[in-house]
Amino acid sequence: MTGIAFDRDRSALALPLLASVLLLQACGPHQGLLHSPNSRAAQERREERQRPARPEKVGAPRPSRTALVAAQARKLSQAEPSSALARRLAQAPVVGVAPDLSALGSEEREVLRLLVRASALMNEVYLRQRHAHNADLHKALEEDRSAGHAERIALFEREFGPWDHFDADRPFVGTEAMPAGAGFYPEDLTRGEFERYLTLHPRQKAALLSPYTVVRRDGDRLTAVSYSIAYRKWLRPAAKLLEKAAKHTQDQQLRHYLMLRAGALMTDIYSFSDGAWSRVQHPRFLVDIGPAGRGDDHLMGIKASLGGFVAVAGDDGKAQAAGGACAGGQAIAGELVHAAGADATGIRAAHALNMAGAKPAASTIAVVCLDNVAALRTERLMRPVAQAVLVARQAGSLAPGVVEQLASMRELERSALPPAAGDAALPAELRADIDAAARVLEMQRASGGEAADATPLLAAYVVSLFQAMREGGQAPGARAALVQYTYLRQSGGGLGYDAASGRFVIDPAAMGAALARARARLAEGSAGLGQPSDPALDGEGARALSAMADLPRDLAFQYPAPN
């Protein structure tokens, strides 16, 4: 991996650059660095300040939000027994993450401790991004000591709110449906109303549509509040911890990145720190504290959720040995130490480092292959599914290495695609899945020849499809998996069925050819694979999903504090 060497002169430029970034905070989100008092935006703000406040309606006082959610919690405690809550928890059993930190010296351990503390603060931010009143509800649940108290708290903390994503986001506390706009918008705001408002107030459009603002009502107007202001209580101490970690590390390039990322948390400008990450070579720590995707915004698909991710890279020999399994130069082997906020949900065997403001260079580490997570997911999640859906000899071929390889390639493929929402999300998911499987298959053949056994890889691919189909509903990943399953079954794609065992059987040659055809079709611009966008699951597939009903769907990771 190539990069620009970090030297003393570059370090001298870092502080002025950071100072210029910090000036942006006072200017509001995405409004530019300097504003003339005579500018149109300044005039609009003066007019807004002079506008008389709307008189409040007089009537009976409304109960506080805390009182309302506490009442909901009490209602649920009378209706749903602890056994039902325990079954929900069993969908994602708690497992401990035990990264190998034996190679770290005392100073490196201090850096890691500070990074983990900064990452953990993203839990508080994400809790409020999922719903504006989640913190009030959490407090009410802690004060409620009725039957099922411990299970409700555990579920709430796993889900970052009262909605179970394994149960189509149905509430397990109260009856309130999950708002489409999560905590990013007013709860009653519809997409149509928002779009009409943007048309009538074009000067506010950039701020309201920024990925890093919370939209709030102010009388009959909508206002945009920067993340750095709305979540200042947690982002400021997180930035301070990153600055402190920067002072402790001996890695000058990592220090430069951490200082700029600290500034980004306080300004909502991430491009400078993203660019700095692209120049970090052979990092000991893999850090991603900030934007972590836009999947929680179901209203407009634009608001960024915040998360925290900290991993420790393997030693040079281990990283090089895993390079092939890690899908090439933009990936590195490592072990997960901590994940928080939006990054804590659905941890996979590979994690894409989110670089929101800069396209990664070819030498940039964009994906981390998580050895400890791959081993846990293979044994606790994927192998039981493989035993339920594949014939025994093929189920037994599943191994952490191929799981990690497929996951890392999929993350690389997804990171190369533009963000997509709504109907556009389905072809994006299809491309990521199929390109990943086809490319890893090509890599295997390039290294081992045509005689290389593709069964372990294709078993991992098929198992991943069934895992995604379990989610059901309109989730893009579940729909894409169902389309791929139907394509393989109806086009001679090498996914046969052994009636004697009631399991599927893979024909590696036929499935490899089917993946190549599907990849070519998508590359030509097709939105699908010649199948309906919402095909019906056949009987064999339905029986396989039924056989998986009591198996865990995910893992809830528990992170020990590094000492």
Residue pairs with C-beta under 8 A, 6 or more apart in sequence:
1 281
1 282
1 329
1 363
1 364
1 365
2 363
3 253
3 278
3 279
3 280
3 281
3 363
4 10
4 279
6 252
6 253
6 256
6 279
10 256
11 252
11 256
14 256
14 259
14 260
17 260
17 272
18 259
18 260
18 263
18 272
20 33
21 260
21 263
21 264
21 267
21 269
21 272
22 263
22 266
22 267
23 33
24 33
24 267
24 268
24 269
25 226
25 228
25 266
25 267
25 268
27 33
27 34
27 35
28 207
28 224
28 226
29 206
29 207
29 210
29 212
29 213
29 224
29 226
29 268
30 206
30 207
30 210
30 268
31 41
31 206
31 207
35 41
35 42
36 42
40 203
41 203
44 203
48 221
53 219
54 219
54 220
65 133
65 136
66 136
66 139
66 140
69 133
69 136
69 137
69 140
69 173
69 174
70 140
70 143
70 144
72 137
72 173
72 174
72 175
72 176
73 137
73 140
73 141
73 144
73 152
73 173
73 174
74 144
74 146
75 174
76 148
76 152
76 172
76 173
76 174
77 144
77 146
77 147
77 148
77 149
77 152
78 146
80 148
80 172
81 147
81 148
82 147
82 148
82 151
85 148
85 151
85 152
85 155
85 172
86 151
88 151
88 155
88 164
88 166
88 167
88 172
89 151
89 154
89 155
89 158
90 552
91 166
91 552
91 553
91 554
92 158
92 166
92 552
92 553
92 554
92 555
92 556
93 380
93 552
93 555
93 556
94 555
94 556
94 557
94 558
95 376
95 380
95 555
95 556
95 557
95 558
96 557
96 558
96 560
97 336
97 337
97 372
97 373
97 376
97 557
97 558
97 559
97 560
98 372
98 560
99 311
99 312
99 335
99 336
99 337
99 372
100 312
100 335
100 372
101 109
101 112
101 312
101 337
101 562
103 315
104 112
104 284
104 312
107 248
107 249
107 250
108 249
108 284
108 285
109 562
109 563
110 248
111 245
111 248
111 249
111 285
112 285
112 310
112 312
112 337
112 562
113 561
113 562
113 563
114 241
114 242
114 244
114 245
114 248
115 241
115 242
115 245
115 285
115 287
115 289
115 310
115 338
116 310
116 337
116 338
116 559
116 561
116 562
117 241
118 237
118 238
118 239
118 241
118 242
118 245
118 289
118 308
119 289
119 308
119 309
119 310
119 338
119 339
119 340
120 308
120 338
120 340
121 234
121 235
121 237
121 238
121 241
121 308
121 340
122 234
122 238
122 289
122 306
122 307
122 308
122 340
122 341
122 342
122 343
123 160
123 308
123 340
123 341
123 344
124 135
124 231
124 233
124 234
125 227
125 231
125 234
125 235
125 306
125 341
126 160
126 305
126 306
126 307
126 340
126 341
126 342
126 344
127 134
127 135
127 138
127 160
127 161
128 134
128 135
128 183
128 231
129 182
129 183
129 184
129 296
129 303
129 305
129 306
129 342
130 160
130 161
130 182
130 183
130 296
131 137
131 161
131 178
131 179
131 182
131 183
132 183
132 187
134 160
134 161
134 162
134 183
137 156
137 161
137 162
137 173
138 156
138 157
141 149
141 152
141 153
141 156
141 173
142 153
144 152
152 172
152 173
155 164
155 172
156 162
156 173
158 556
159 165
160 341
160 345
161 178
162 171
162 172
162 173
162 174
162 176
163 169
163 170
163 171
163 172
163 178
164 170
164 171
164 172
165 345
166 471
166 553
166 554
168 472
168 473
169 177
169 178
171 177
171 178
179 185
179 187
179 299
180 191
180 298
180 299
181 187
181 189
181 215
181 297
181 298
181 299
181 300
181 303
182 296
182 297
182 298
182 299
182 303
183 214
184 214
184 215
184 296
184 297
184 299
184 303
185 194
185 214
185 215
185 299
185 300
185 303
186 215
186 216
186 217
186 222
189 215
189 217
189 222
189 299
191 299
191 300
194 208
194 215
194 222
194 299
194 300
197 208
197 222
198 204
198 205
198 208
198 209
201 221
201 222
204 222
204 224
207 213
207 224
208 215
208 222
208 224
209 300
209 302
210 224
210 268
211 291
211 294
211 302
211 303
211 304
211 356
212 226
212 227
212 228
212 268
212 291
212 304
213 224
213 225
213 226
213 227
213 230
213 268
213 303
214 224
214 225
214 227
214 230
214 303
215 222
215 223
215 224
215 225
216 222
216 223
216 224
216 225
217 223
226 268
227 235
227 268
227 306
228 235
228 265
228 266
228 267
228 268
231 306
235 265
235 266
236 265
236 266
238 262
238 265
238 289
239 262
239 263
239 265
239 266
240 262
242 258
242 259
242 261
242 262
242 265
242 289
243 258
243 259
243 262
245 258
246 254
246 255
246 256
246 258
246 259
246 262
247 255
249 255
249 258
249 285
251 280
251 283
251 284
253 276
253 279
253 280
253 281
253 283
254 280
254 283
254 284
254 285
254 287
256 276
256 279
257 273
257 276
257 277
257 279
257 280
257 287
258 287
260 272
260 273
260 276
261 270
261 273
261 276
261 287
261 289
261 290
263 269
263 272
263 273
264 270
264 272
264 273
264 290
265 289
265 290
269 357
270 290
270 291
270 356
270 357
271 356
271 357
271 358
272 357
273 290
273 357
274 355
274 356
274 357
274 358
275 357
275 358
277 353
277 355
277 358
277 364
278 355
278 358
278 360
278 361
278 363
278 364
280 365
282 313
282 316
283 313
283 365
284 312
284 313
285 310
285 311
285 312
285 313
286 309
286 310
286 311
286 312
286 313
286 332
286 334
286 353
286 365
286 368
287 309
287 310
288 307
288 308
288 309
288 343
288 351
288 353
288 354
289 307
289 308
289 309
289 310
290 306
290 307
290 354
290 356
291 304
291 305
291 306
291 307
291 354
291 356
292 304
292 305
292 306
292 307
292 309
292 341
292 342
292 343
292 354
293 304
293 305
293 307
293 342
293 354
294 301
294 302
294 303
294 304
294 305
294 419
294 421
295 305
295 342
296 303
296 305
296 342
297 303
297 305
300 421
301 419
301 421
301 422
304 356
305 341
305 342
306 341
306 342
307 339
307 340
307 341
307 342
307 343
307 344
308 338
308 339
308 340
308 341
308 343
308 344
309 336
309 338
309 339
309 340
309 343
309 351
309 353
310 336
310 337
310 338
310 339
311 334
311 335
311 336
311 337
311 351
311 368
311 370
312 334
312 335
312 337
313 319
313 332
313 333
313 334
313 368
314 322
314 332
314 333
314 334
314 335
314 371
318 333
319 326
319 332
319 333
319 334
321 333
322 333
322 369
322 371
322 404
323 329
323 331
323 333
324 405
324 443
324 447
325 333
325 369
325 401
325 402
325 404
325 405
325 408
326 332
326 333
326 350
326 367
326 369
326 404
326 405
326 408
327 350
327 367
327 369
327 405
327 408
327 409
327 412
327 439
327 440
327 443
328 412
329 362
329 363
330 360
330 362
330 363
330 364
330 365
330 366
330 367
330 412
331 350
331 365
331 366
331 367
331 368
331 369
331 408
331 412
332 365
332 367
332 368
332 369
333 368
333 369
333 371
334 368
334 369
334 370
334 371
335 370
335 371
335 372
336 347
336 351
336 370
336 372
336 373
336 557
337 559
337 562
338 559
339 347
339 557
339 559
343 351
344 557
346 554
347 370
347 373
347 555
347 557
348 370
348 373
348 377
348 407
348 411
349 369
349 370
349 373
349 374
349 377
349 378
349 400
349 403
349 404
349 407
349 408
350 367
350 368
350 369
350 370
350 374
350 404
350 407
350 408
350 410
350 411
351 367
351 368
351 370
351 411
352 366
352 367
352 411
352 412
352 414
352 415
353 365
353 366
353 367
353 368
355 364
355 366
360 366
360 415
366 411
366 412
366 415
367 408
367 411
367 412
367 415
369 404
369 405
369 407
369 408
370 404
371 400
371 404
373 557
374 400
374 401
374 403
374 404
374 407
375 400
376 555
377 403
377 555
378 398
378 399
378 400
378 403
379 400
380 552
380 555
381 467
381 551
381 552
381 553
381 554
381 555
382 398
382 403
382 460
382 463
382 464
382 467
383 395
383 398
384 551
384 552
385 463
385 466
385 467
385 548
385 551
386 394
386 395
386 398
386 459
386 463
387 395
388 503
388 544
388 547
388 548
388 551
389 395
389 462
389 463
389 466
389 503
389 504
389 544
389 547
389 548
390 459
390 462
390 463
390 503
390 504
390 505
390 506
391 498
391 501
391 503
391 504
391 505
392 501
392 503
394 455
394 459
394 505
394 506
395 459
395 503
397 453
397 455
397 456
397 459
398 456
398 459
398 460
398 463
399 456
402 440
402 456
402 457
402 459
402 460
403 460
405 440
405 457
406 436
406 437
406 440
406 457
406 460
406 461
406 464
409 435
409 436
409 437
409 439
409 440
410 432
410 433
410 436
412 436
413 431
413 432
413 435
413 436
413 439
414 428
414 432
417 428
417 431
417 432
418 428
420 427
420 428
425 476
426 476
426 479
426 480
426 483
426 527
426 528
426 533
427 522
427 526
427 527
427 528
428 476
429 476
429 477
429 479
429 480
430 480
430 483
430 484
430 518
430 522
430 528
430 529
431 522
433 461
433 464
433 465
433 480
433 481
433 484
434 484
434 515
434 518
434 519
434 522
435 519
435 522
437 457
437 458
437 461
437 515
438 515
438 516
438 518
438 519
440 457
441 454
441 457
441 458
441 512
441 515
444 452
444 454
444 457
445 452
445 454
453 508
454 508
454 511
454 512
455 506
455 508
458 494
458 506
458 508
458 511
458 512
459 506
462 495
462 504
462 506
464 481
465 481
465 484
465 485
466 481
466 485
466 544
466 545
466 548
467 481
467 553
468 477
468 478
468 480
468 481
469 478
469 481
469 482
469 485
469 537
469 541
469 545
470 478
470 545
470 548
470 553
471 477
471 478
471 553
472 478
479 533
479 534
482 534
482 535
482 537
483 528
483 529
483 531
483 532
483 533
483 535
484 518
484 529
485 495
485 537
485 541
486 531
486 532
486 535
486 537
486 538
487 493
487 514
487 518
487 529
487 530
487 531
488 494
488 495
488 511
488 514
489 495
489 538
489 540
489 541
490 531
491 514
491 517
491 529
491 530
492 510
492 514
493 510
493 511
493 514
493 515
494 506
494 507
494 508
494 509
494 510
494 511
494 512
494 513
494 514
495 504
495 505
495 506
495 507
495 511
496 504
496 505
496 506
496 507
497 503
497 504
497 505
497 540
498 504
498 505
502 543
502 547
503 544
504 540
504 544
518 529
521 529
521 530
522 529
527 533
537 545
